[in-house]
Amino acid sequence: MRNFLTVPALLLIALPGYAEFIEEWNIEYKSELKCQNNSDVCHREITIIDSSSKVSKYTVTGPVILAIENRQIVSCESNATLSTEGAKIFDLDGSQVATVIHRGFLRDCDITSDGSLYWFHYNKVIESVPKNILVVVTSMGEVVDEQVISKGGRIKFSYGEKEYELSIQKPELPG
């Protein structure tokens, strides 16, 4: 069993039939990848079973972030093979808290090191030039920083009294 107490989140990749007990939430987390035959079109079915045996289900595209401190599940909703509207933030009871509309082709997503903010890295062609777009949101989906960036490297932003720094790759053509 993993000890998640030392990290604010766990980024889950496409592991078929993944199941784990998450001690901090006192829940059983199950994830199953379902794909159409002979296709890259897939979705993930997530099931949460809490200590009272209540079952909550989610159908998402992923990748999925379990935001331990916020008690939330974030599906970044990759738009590589499917047309998805945006990333989705869920509470553990299955209710959707927010949708963060995609700003371009999703390259990456994660949570800040302190576990308080989620960030999404996109590529988009603007005036015939590939650009990076970084969007940072709170656990309620409120945008606190959005930057269009012409290069890769270390990107800084602040929220409240805190300064953050992320590393993103250089802009590429979407796709």
N, C-alpha and C positions, 0 to 999 in steps of 0.2 A: 504494500500500500504506500502511496506517495504522501509526503507531508507537504501540504499546500500552504501552511502557515507562513512560510518565509517568502512567498511570492504573492503579488496582488491578483494575478490571473493565470489561467492556463489556456494557451492557444491550442485548440484541438485541430488536428489535420484529419484527412479522410481515412479513418480507421474503421473498416467494416466491423460491425458487431461489438463496438467498444462499450464497456460497462465499468463503472467504478463507484465506490461509496465515497462521498465527499463529506468528510468529518465536520468541517467548518459549518456546513449547511445541514448536516444530519439528513442527507438525502442519498438515494441511489440514482445515479445518472446513467442513462443508456442512450447510445447513439448508433443508428444503423443507416448505412449508405445504400440508397436505392437508385439504380440506373436503368434507363430504358435499354432494351436489348440492342446490341450493336451500335451503341451511341455514347457520346460523352455527356449527354444530358442526365444529370443526377441531382438528387436532393437528399437531405439528411432528415431522418425522423428521430426526434429527441423525445425521450420519456423521462420524467422526473417523478420519483416516488418518495414522498416525505414520510416522516416518522409515524404519521397517523394513517398511512397507506393511501393518502390522496394521490391521484395520478394526474399529472399535467403533461400535455403533449404539444409539440411544436413541429412544424414542417418548415425547414429552412434550406437555403442553398449552402451557406457556410463561406469561408471558414468561420468557426465558432470560437468565441472567447468566453470563458467562465470567469466573470469578474467577481472574485471571492469577496472582497471588501464591500462592494456595492450590492451583493446578493442578486446579481443579474446575469442573464445570458445575452450575449451580443452576437448576432449573425451578420457578418460583413456583407453577405449576399453578393458573391462574386458574379460579375456580369460577363465572364469570359465565354460561356456557352449559352447562357440564358439571358433574356432581357429582364433584369430585375430593377425595381424602382429605387431601392436604396437599402442601406443597412438597417437592421431592426434591433431594437433594444427591448428585452422582455424581463419582467419580474419572474420570480420562481413559481408563482401561481399560474403562469401561462399567459397573463395579460401583457399586451404590447404597450410599452411605455412611450416609444417614439420610433419614427422612421427618419433616417438621415438620408436625404435625397442624394443619389450619386451625382458627382460633378464631372464624370468622365469614366474612363476605363480603370477599374479598381486594380491597383498594383499590390497594395499591402494594407493591413489594418492591425491595430494592437491597442494596448492600454498603457498609459504612462507608468513609470516606475513606482509611483506612490499609489497607484490604483484608483485615482480620482477622475481621470479623463480618458476618453477613447479618441483615437486618431485614425484617419483614413487617408491613404495616399493614392491619388489618381493621376493618370496621364490624359491629356487632351491636346488636340492640335488647335492652336489659336493663331490666326493670321498666318497659316501655312507653317508654323513652327511648333514642334512638340514642347509642351510645358508640363511641369509638375503642379498639382494642386494638393495642398495639405489642408484638411478640415479637422478641427479638434472640437469635440463636444463634451458636455457634462453627462452625467448618468441619466439626465432627463431629456437628452437630445438637443439641448440648447447650444448653438454654435458659439464658441468663445474665441476662436481664431480661424481664419481662412486666408491662405496665402497662395498666390500664383507665382511659381518659381521657375526661373530659366535654367537652373543647373541642379546638380545633385550635391550631396555633402551634408554638413551639419546645419540643421535648421533650428532656430531659436524662437520661442514664444513664451509669453507669461500669462498667468491667470491668477488673479488675487495677488497674493504676496509672493508667489512662487515663480521661479524661472525654470523652463524646461528646454531640453535640447534633444532633437531626434536626428537620426541619420537616414537619408533617403537616397535612392539611386538616381542617376542622371535621367532626364526626360527621354522617353522613347516614343515611337509611334504606337498608338493604341493597338491592341490585338495580340 
